[in-house]
Amino acid sequence: MSPSPRVPHHVGIIMDGNGRWAKLQGKSVNFGHRAGVRAIKRVMYACDDLGIEVLSIYAFSTENWSRSRREVGGLMRLFEETVQKEFDELHERGIRVYISGRRDGLSPHLVRMLEDAEERTRDNRRGVLNVCLNYGGRAEIVDAARRLVAEGVAAEAVDEKAIAERLYVPELADPDLVIRTANESRLSNFLLWQSAYSEFYVTRTLWPDFDKPDLEAAVAEYQRRERRFGGR
């Protein structure tokens, strides 16, 4: 058994509670989503302060399309606005941006913006923000399997390495720690393959209220655990 490293290299966050937070304020759910975007920025910079190199955030799942047209439309406009207003600052700070998920279903304009952000930041080395957008863990594994078939890989050559190499962002290490806010205890189809041995941490804090002290509490709990990866 080896002790946990002092700081996790890669943290994934399932950002939950925007709607409940907005309801407590007497506001619409899209007001909560806007507050959630501000929390992403705070947490990204808190990761930098703590030495966490990779942050993966669950921005929009493949299942979120079932929400009301008004909410989905508001989210899509918010994504475009956020890329336009915030990603230049991430670039200036040396953060590399990855987008994990299916591009189909997103507007061509948003796809162009996302691909431009990936291209502009590709040489940055200060840290990584992996935005899981129109993302589902099962969909990612299905897409990896489709690539194997399309490439003509023989059945006997399919192993974990072959699948891992065909995930959306194969160059990223698996998350050491997955955090879920708003006191929910589900993975909800987030990084299913990559999170096989991640430490899981749940906080009652609603996502728009999540800040550096909450992240520090999660890291402190992570440091108290022993990661065994199936061993004793």
C-alpha positions in Angstrom: 0.0 0.0 0.0 1.3 3.4 -0.9 0.0 6.6 0.7 -2.0 9.1 -1.4 0.1 11.7 -3.0 -0.1 15.1 -1.2 -2.2 16.7 -3.9 -4.3 15.0 -6.6 -3.0 15.5 -10.1 -6.4 15.4 -11.7 -9.8 16.3 -10.1 -13.1 15.8 -11.8 -16.2 17.7 -10.6 -19.9 16.8 -11.1 -21.4 20.3 -10.7 -24.8 19.8 -9.1 -27.2 22.2 -7.4 -27.5 25.2 -9.8 -31.3 24.8 -9.9 -31.8 24.4 -6.2 -29.5 27.4 -5.5 -31.5 29.5 -7.9 -34.8 28.4 -6.3 -33.5 29.5 -2.9 -32.8 32.9 -4.4 -36.2 33.1 -6.0 -34.7 33.1 -9.4 -34.9 31.1 -12.6 -32.7 28.0 -13.2 -30.7 29.8 -15.8 -29.7 32.4 -13.2 -28.3 29.5 -11.2 -26.4 28.3 -14.3 -24.8 31.7 -14.6 -23.7 31.6 -11.0 -22.3 28.1 -11.7 -20.1 29.5 -14.4 -18.6 32.0 -11.9 -17.9 29.1 -9.6 -16.0 27.2 -12.4 -13.6 30.2 -12.7 -13.0 30.4 -9.0 -12.3 26.7 -8.7 -10.1 26.6 -11.7 -7.8 29.2 -10.1 -8.0 27.5 -6.8 -6.7 24.3 -8.5 -3.8 26.4 -9.7 -3.1 27.6 -6.2 -3.2 24.1 -4.8 -1.1 22.5 -7.4 -3.9 20.5 -9.1 -2.9 20.3 -12.7 -6.0 19.0 -14.4 -9.7 19.9 -13.7 -12.5 18.1 -15.5 -15.9 19.6 -15.2 -19.3 18.0 -16.2 -20.9 20.9 -18.0 -23.6 19.2 -20.0 -24.5 15.5 -20.3 -25.9 13.6 -23.2 -29.0 13.1 -20.9 -29.4 16.9 -20.3 -31.1 17.3 -23.7 -34.3 15.9 -22.1 -34.6 19.1 -20.0 -37.0 21.9 -21.1 -36.2 23.7 -24.3 -36.0 26.9 -22.4 -33.3 25.6 -20.0 -31.3 23.9 -22.8 -31.5 27.0 -25.0 -30.3 29.1 -22.1 -27.4 26.8 -21.4 -26.3 26.8 -25.0 -26.3 30.6 -25.1 -24.4 30.6 -21.9 -21.7 28.2 -23.2 -21.2 30.5 -26.2 -21.0 33.6 -24.0 -18.6 31.9 -21.6 -16.2 30.8 -24.4 -16.2 34.3 -25.8 -15.7 36.1 -22.5 -13.6 33.8 -20.4 -11.4 31.6 -22.5 -9.1 34.4 -23.5 -8.3 34.8 -19.8 -7.6 31.1 -19.5 -5.3 31.3 -22.4 -3.4 34.2 -20.9 -3.0 32.3 -17.7 -1.5 29.4 -19.6 -4.4 27.0 -19.2 -4.9 24.4 -21.9 -8.5 23.6 -22.8 -9.9 20.3 -23.9 -13.5 19.6 -24.9 -14.7 16.0 -24.2 -18.0 14.9 -25.7 -19.9 14.5 -29.0 -19.9 17.5 -31.2 -23.1 16.5 -33.0 -26.1 18.2 -31.5 -24.2 21.4 -30.7 -24.6 24.4 -33.0 -21.9 24.8 -35.7 -21.0 28.2 -34.3 -20.4 26.8 -30.8 -18.4 23.9 -32.2 -16.2 26.4 -34.1 -15.7 28.4 -30.9 -14.7 25.3 -28.9 -12.3 24.0 -31.6 -10.7 27.4 -31.8 -10.2 27.4 -28.0 -8.6 24.0 -28.1 -6.3 25.1 -30.9 -5.3 28.4 -29.4 -4.4 26.8 -26.0 -2.8 23.6 -27.2 0.7 24.7 -26.3 -0.2 26.0 -22.8 1.4 24.1 -19.9 0.2 25.9 -16.8 -2.7 23.6 -16.3 -5.6 21.8 -18.0 -9.4 22.5 -18.1 -11.3 19.5 -19.6 -14.8 20.6 -20.3 -17.2 17.6 -20.6 -19.9 19.0 -22.9 -22.6 16.9 -24.5 -20.7 14.1 -22.7 -21.7 10.7 -21.4 -19.4 8.0 -20.1 -21.3 5.3 -21.9 -21.3 7.3 -25.1 -17.5 7.7 -24.9 -17.0 4.0 -24.5 -19.4 3.3 -27.4 -17.5 5.8 -29.6 -14.2 4.1 -28.7 -15.6 0.8 -29.7 -16.8 2.2 -33.0 -13.3 3.5 -33.7 -11.9 0.1 -33.0 -14.4 -1.5 -35.5 -13.8 1.3 -38.1 -10.0 0.8 -37.8 -10.4 -2.9 -38.3 -8.8 -3.9 -35.0 -9.0 -7.7 -34.5 -11.0 -8.9 -31.6 -8.0 -10.5 -29.9 -6.1 -7.2 -30.1 -8.8 -5.4 -28.1 -7.7 -4.8 -24.5 -7.9 -2.0 -22.0 -5.0 -0.1 -23.6 -6.7 -0.2 -27.0 -9.9 1.2 -25.6 -8.2 3.9 -23.5 -6.2 5.1 -26.5 -9.5 5.8 -28.3 -11.3 7.8 -25.6 -12.0 11.5 -26.2 -8.8 12.8 -24.5 -6.5 9.8 -24.1 -3.6 11.9 -23.1 -5.1 12.9 -19.8 -4.4 10.7 -16.8 -7.4 9.2 -14.9 -8.9 11.5 -12.2 -7.5 10.9 -8.8 -10.5 12.5 -7.1 -14.1 13.0 -8.2 -16.2 15.5 -6.3 -19.9 15.8 -6.5 -21.7 18.8 -5.0 -25.3 19.2 -3.6 -25.1 16.0 -1.5 -25.8 13.7 -4.4 -23.9 10.4 -4.5 -24.0 9.2 -8.1 -21.5 9.3 -10.9 -24.3 10.1 -13.4 -22.4 8.8 -16.4 -19.3 10.9 -15.7 -15.9 9.6 -16.8 -17.1 6.0 -16.2 -14.0 4.4 -17.7 -11.5 6.8 -16.2 -13.0 6.9 -12.7 -12.7 3.1 -12.1 -10.4 3.8 -9.1 -10.9 7.4 -8.4 -11.6 8.5 -4.8 -15.2 9.8 -4.6 -16.1 12.8 -2.4 -19.6 14.3 -1.8 -20.3 17.7 -0.3 -23.6 19.3 0.7 -22.5 22.6 -0.9 -24.5 23.6 -3.9 -22.3 24.2 -6.9 -22.7 28.0 -7.2 -21.5 28.3 -3.6 -18.5 26.0 -4.1 -15.2 27.8 -3.5 -11.6 27.3 -2.6 -12.3 26.2 1.1 -14.6 23.5 -0.3 -11.9 22.3 -2.6 -9.4 22.3 0.2 -11.7 20.2 2.3 -12.1 17.6 -0.5 -8.3 17.5 -1.0 -7.8 17.1 2.7 -10.2 14.1 2.8 -8.4 12.7 -0.2 -5.1 12.9 1.6 -6.4 10.9 4.5 -7.3 7.9 2.2 -5.1 5.1 1.1 -5.5 4.2 -2.6 -5.2 0.4 -3.1 -6.3 0.0 -6.7 -7.8 -3.4 -5.9 -4.9 -4.6 -3.8 -4.6 -4.9 0.0 
